């Protein structure tokens, strides 16, 4: 017991029981100390008897929600994004799953998508030039929230309704090549697949498209994870198009199926989805080993039977890091009836991969008492946590109730157990020094994303390795400047174009060779910001981090030389590190003259 341990450690000089033969005045002077020790012990024993809730903070658990551009405007317009992330943090959440891929469009610049459809890659409903991922990512991390890019549509290219005709640019591209699934009636969608057109994941080009599109986001942004929904699947009634039948008959030697429930046909389709899941997971984890790859399927066995997505098999094969199972029920009784079957695949050793997906709203609204009981059930089962569908339910219906339930004021914020406690620390706040200069006290040497508020919105200017200590940044037009720790494992965005973990002259030569490329460029061509182009913006990344060497403690980890060309005066210039500035300035003058 803690109070007993404390008594054992008392120093001899305190003397709870003084020797009986010592009646000196010095003993009398020691008596107040004796009483102080007794009071101390009593207080410690009282602490031992307090309830656990008073002894420690919130237990680690995933507390998440999904954010969509459909319906409520939490992130759709961009005007409410900052307040939304602040409110989610205040409620007590620690994780966000933010819409990234929807209805045939990405919410970020995608050369992969643009190269095949020839038009804008962004959804016209949110703005053809917005980078919603970057916007939301900045505010999530400013509020210490983990951020998953939520690729909601998975293998779906468009919502068209039952019997509808796929017509957006991506669907048209896929349809013209015979790469969209059809049912026996020749329809691209019906009531059994939710009215969505599905791309055929048995086609190598389709798989590669989805992988490449995803890798663009994985390699470009400081994401904590990505998540695919229940739409990385193959609806049971589909696969009667010519492409699928030809693949099935040639690969199996079986005759063309006459029923969607044909067991051999179902097994073949399930294997195709599983093969894609395994391939996809491996590619993403190779690109960024530290990123979490989450999947949010419907419940088993419905997922396997109706969508050929056998996620219990995926779990057993160690495909995916997190399973946010959609246990969407509007009453506690119906919810409890499905829980055991969802938990069993994770027992006994993988419960840390299981997240309870819980619905709040709408039509009908789940009673709050039931929501709270569902959360408690996730804890009782030993799951990693829970995620609430969706942000409207959290902020528009049950904000006060959930705030009281999580009790951040009394227990503090819960850590997401998938990440270290300091994975997303609070931002370092810059203070204006006048003349567009900003002073920042860097506590720990690290790589930082420099973000600034210019006008009404925040933006990321650049990424830099900064040494500990006082730094001064030049950020024209900014009204606020903050530093966010960057957790990406790659270094190309620092200007390390040749991948040797050094930012040096050979990287400048790589940029010089690729300069002027307007599409399809990679890091090896000198594209630091992953926009497919090689231009002065990429040079700014290299300039800022010139001299950086991975794991080399013998040199300063930051500094930017004095610019000797107006072209180098781009977004941000770091001021400091006088020890190596002269050397670097001379290097710049030589290469720029060349």
Order of alpha helices (4+ residues) and beta strands (2+ residues): alpha-alpha-beta-alpha-beta-beta-beta-alpha-alpha-beta-beta-alpha-beta-alpha-beta-alpha-alpha-beta-alpha-alpha-beta-alpha-beta-alpha-beta-alpha-alpha-beta-beta-beta-beta-beta-beta-beta-alpha-alpha-beta-alpha
